[in-house]
Amino acid sequence: MILGIGTDFLNMEQIRESSLSPEDPFLQKTYTEQERSEAARRSDPKSYYGTRFAGKEALFKAFRTHPDAMRLNEIEILTDSNGAPCVTFKGRARDAAEDMGVTAVHLSLTYDPPYTLAFAVLEGEER
């Protein structure tokens, strides 16, 4: 059963070049250490960060919760061996997923610079 859906559309030009510095508070508050490490290995970290930001926003919207209920860095989006996004919830995001009964997460990310689009579906048993 679908428990929640979310989408986000982002103009990646909104991500300032200065925000891509490893010391920038935006990166620390938004991305996990593993995401920052994965981005650093990419030829285009700005696109990586942009798609992940849109993905995090889409997933957050799928939770249909208060903006203070979780932080974006509690939603981790890495790349699996096939190149697909792989989502892990941490902290309050993990707790919210468990409370909702989420058993599967579906996330699609696409980009055509300067835009990126994310679509998320939370699936599980309604509680």
N, C-alpha and C positions, 0 to 999 in steps of 0.2 A: 504494500500500500504506500502511496506517496504521502509523506508527512509534511513536506515543504518544498517549494521551488523558489529560486531566486535568480536574478540576472543582473548584470552590470555592464555598462558601456563606458569606456574611458578614453579620453584623449591623452595619450602618453606624454604630450608636451606639458601636461600639468605636473609631471615629475621633473623637478628641476635637476640639472646636472650636479649642482652642489649637494643634492640629497643622496647622491650615489657614493659619497665618501663613507668608508666603513665607520667613521666616528659620528656620523650624522644621527641625531636622536630619532629622526623619522625612520631610518632603517632599523634601529634598535627596537622601537616601539611596534613596528609593523611586521618584521620578518624574523624568523628563527635563525639561530646560528647556522643550521644546516642549509637553509634557504640562501643565506648570504654567501656561504661557501660555494654552493652550486652556482650562484649568479657570478661569482668571481671567476669561474672557469669558462664562462660564456663569452663569445666574441661581442655580444650585444647585451650587456647587463640591463640596460634601460628597458628593453623589450621584455626581458625575463621578469624584472620587477613590476612592470606595468601589467603583464598578464596575470601574475600572481596577486597583485593588488585587486584587480577586477574579480578574480576568482574568490578571494577572501570576502569581498563585499557581497558577491552573489551568494556564497554560503551563509554569511551572516544574515542576509535577507531571508534565506530559506528557513532559518531558525524562528523567524517572526518574534523576536524578543526585543527587550529594551536595549538601547545603545550601550548602556553601562554593564550589560550582562556578561560580556566577554571582551577580551582584547584581540586585535587582529593577529598578534603573534602567537595566539593560542590555536590558530588554524594554520597548519603547516601544509604547504603544497610543494612536493618534490616531484621529480620526473622518474617514472619507472623504467625498466629496461627496454620497453617498447616505445618510449618517448611520450607516454600518456601521463597526465597529472595524477599523482597519488596523494590522497588527503589523509592527514592524521590530526585528530583533535587532541589538545592538551588542556590541562587545567579546567577552567570553567566551561570551555567549549566541549570538552570530553564529558563533563558532568551533564551539560545540557543535552548532548546527544544521547547519553544513557537514559536520562529522564524522559526524553521524547520516545525512546524505543528505536532509535536509528540503528539499522543493521547494515545498510549499504549507502555509499555516497557516490553520486555520479556527477562528474564535473567536466565540462567542455570549455576549452580556452582557444581562442583564435585571435589573430591580429593581422592587420594590414596598416602598417604605420601611416599616420600617427595614432590609429585607433586600435582598441582591443575590446573584445567582447567575451563575457563569461556567462555560462548557464549552469546552474546547479540544481540537483534533485536529491533530497533526503528521503530514503526509503526505509520502511520498517513496519513494526507492529504498533498500532496506536494504543497508547496507555490511558 
